Amino acid sequence: MYLLDSERRFTYVNAFALRSWNVSAHEVLGKRLEDGLPVRPPQDVIELYQRAIDLQERCEFETFGRRHRGWVGVVLYPHAGGVIVHVRRLLWNAQASDAAERDALTGCFTRLSFVQMQQNVALPVVLALIDLNRLKAVNTLWGHSGGDQYIRQVARSVLQYLPRKP
C-alpha cells in the first residue's frame, strides 16, 4: 500500500511495499509514480492513476505486473486530493510451478500443456478456440488494458466450466 499526492508523488509507502521493492523510504518518497516504482508502469496505467486523482473517484483495474510476473489488482481510493493505492496479486494467476503450463494473460492452458495433458487423459479432449468480436474496438475505446481485461473476463467465464487440477 502507498499514498500518492495530487501530482502523483509518493507521500507514504508501507513497510511491505518497501521490502518487496527492495528500497528504503527515502529512495521513493517525493518521487513521481513513474519514477518511484521498481518498474515503470505502462502509460495507460499512469493515465488511470491520473484520472482517479483528477476525479477523486475510486478506481479499480487489473494490470500485468512485470515484476510480479503475473496479474495484479489495483484499487485507487481518493484521499486528500491524491489516492491511497492498494495492490494485490490476483488469486487466479498461474502458480510458479504452473507458469509454463498456463498463459499469463488468461490463465488458460498453453498449447504445449494441452498436448501433454491429452496424452494422459483417457476421455476425448476438445480444444476450444474463441474469436473475440470487436476486440479492436475495445482496445481503441478503452486502451490495451481494457482489451486485456475483456480477454480475461471471457477466459474466466470459460474457465469456470473446466475441472481444476487436483
For each residue, the residues with C-beta under 8 A, 3 or more apart:
1: 13 14 16 17 84 85 86 87
2: 10 12 13 14 17 28 84 85
3: 10 11 12 13 79 82 83 84 85
4: 8 9 10 11 33 49 53 82 83 85
5: 8 9 11 80 81 82
6: 53 81 82
7: 32
8: 4 5 32 33 34 46 49 50 53 82
9: 4 5 30 31 32 33
10: 2 3 4 13 28 29 30 31 32 33 36
11: 3 4 5 29 82
12: 2 3 29
13: 1 2 3 10 17 18 21 25 28 29
14: 1 2 17 18
15: 18 19
16: 1 19 20
17: 1 2 13 14 20 21 87
18: 13 14 15 21 23 24 25 28
19: 15 16 22
20: 16 17
21: 13 17 18 28 37 38
22: 19 38
23: 18 27 28 38
24: 18 27 28
25: 13 18 28 29
26: 29
27: 23 24 31 36
28: 2 10 13 18 21 23 24 25 31 36
29: 10 11 12 13 25 26
30: 9 10
31: 9 10 27 28 35 36
32: 7 8 9 10 35 36
33: 4 8 9 10 36 37 41 46 49
34: 8 37 40 41 46
35: 31 32 40
36: 10 27 28 31 32 33
37: 21 33 34 40 41
38: 21 22 23 67
39: 65 66 67
40: 34 35 37
41: 33 34 37 45 46 49 63
42: 45 46 63 144 145
43: 46 47
44: 47 48 143 144 145
45: 41 42 48 49 61 63 74 145
46: 8 33 34 41 42 43 49 50
47: 43 44 50 51 143
48: 44 45 51 52 59 61 74 76 145
49: 4 8 33 41 45 46 52 53 76 83 85
50: 8 46 47 53 54
51: 47 48 54 55 59
52: 48 49 55 56 57 58 59 76 78 83
53: 4 6 8 49 50 56 78 81 82 83
54: 50 51
55: 51 52
56: 52 53 78 81
57: 52 78
58: 52 75 76 77 78
59: 48 51 52 75 76
60: 73 74 75 76
61: 45 48 73 74 145 149
62: 71 72 73 74 90 145 148 149 152
63: 41 42 45 71 72 74 145 148
64: 70 71 72 104 105 148
65: 39 68 69 70 71 72 87 89
66: 39 69
67: 38 39
68: 65 71 72 89
69: 65 66 99 104
70: 64 65 89 90 93 94 104
71: 62 63 64 65 68 89 90 92 93 104 105 152
72: 62 63 64 65 68 87 88 89 90
73: 60 61 62 87 88 89 90
74: 45 48 60 61 62 63 85 86 87
75: 58 59 60 85 86
76: 48 49 52 58 59 60 83 84 85
77: 58 83 84 85 86
78: 52 53 56 57 58 82 83
79: 3 82 83 84
80: 5
81: 5 6 53 56
82: 3 4 5 6 8 11 53 78 79
83: 3 4 49 52 53 76 77 78 79
84: 1 2 3 76 77 79
85: 1 2 3 4 49 74 75 76 77
86: 1 74 75 77
87: 1 17 65 72 73 74
88: 72 73
89: 65 68 70 71 72 73 93
90: 62 70 71 72 73 93
91:
92: 71 107 156 159
93: 70 71 89 90 104 107
94: 70 98 99 101 102 103 104 107
95: 98 99
96: 99
97:
98: 94 95 101 102
99: 69 94 95 96 102 104
100: 110 112 113
101: 94 98 109 110 112 113
102: 94 98 99 106 107 108 109 110 113
103: 94 106 107 108 109 110
104: 64 69 70 71 93 94 99
105: 64 71 148 151 152 155
106: 102 103 151 152 155 159
107: 92 93 94 102 103 152 155 156 159
108: 102 103 155 158 159
109: 101 102 103 113 114 117
110: 100 101 102 103 113 114
111: 114 115
112: 100 101 115 116
113: 100 101 102 109 110 116 117
114: 109 110 111 117 118 125 127
115: 111 112 118 119
116: 112 113 119 120
117: 109 113 114 120 121 125
118: 114 115 121 125
119: 115 116
120: 116 117
121: 117 118 125
122:
123:
124:
125: 114 117 118 121
126:
127: 114
128: 158
129:
130: 154 158
131:
132: 135 150 151 154
133:
134: 137 138
135: 132 138 139 147 150 151
136: 139 140
137: 134 140 141
138: 134 135 141 142 146 147 150
139: 135 136 142 143 144 146 147
140: 136 137
141: 137 138 146
142: 138 139 145 146 147 149 150
143: 44 47 139 146 147
144: 42 44 139 147 148
145: 42 44 45 48 61 62 63 142 148 149
146: 138 139 141 142 143 149 150
147: 135 138 139 142 143 144 150 151
148: 62 63 64 105 144 145 151 152
149: 61 62 142 145 146 152 153
150: 132 135 138 142 146 147 153 154
151: 105 106 132 135 147 148 154 155
152: 62 71 105 106 107 148 149 155 156
153: 149 150 156 157
154: 130 132 150 151 157 158
155: 105 106 107 108 151 152 158 159
156: 92 107 152 153 159 160
157: 153 154 160
158: 108 128 130 154 155 161 162
159: 92 106 107 108 155 156 162
160: 156 157
161: 158
162: 158 159
163:
164:
165:
166:
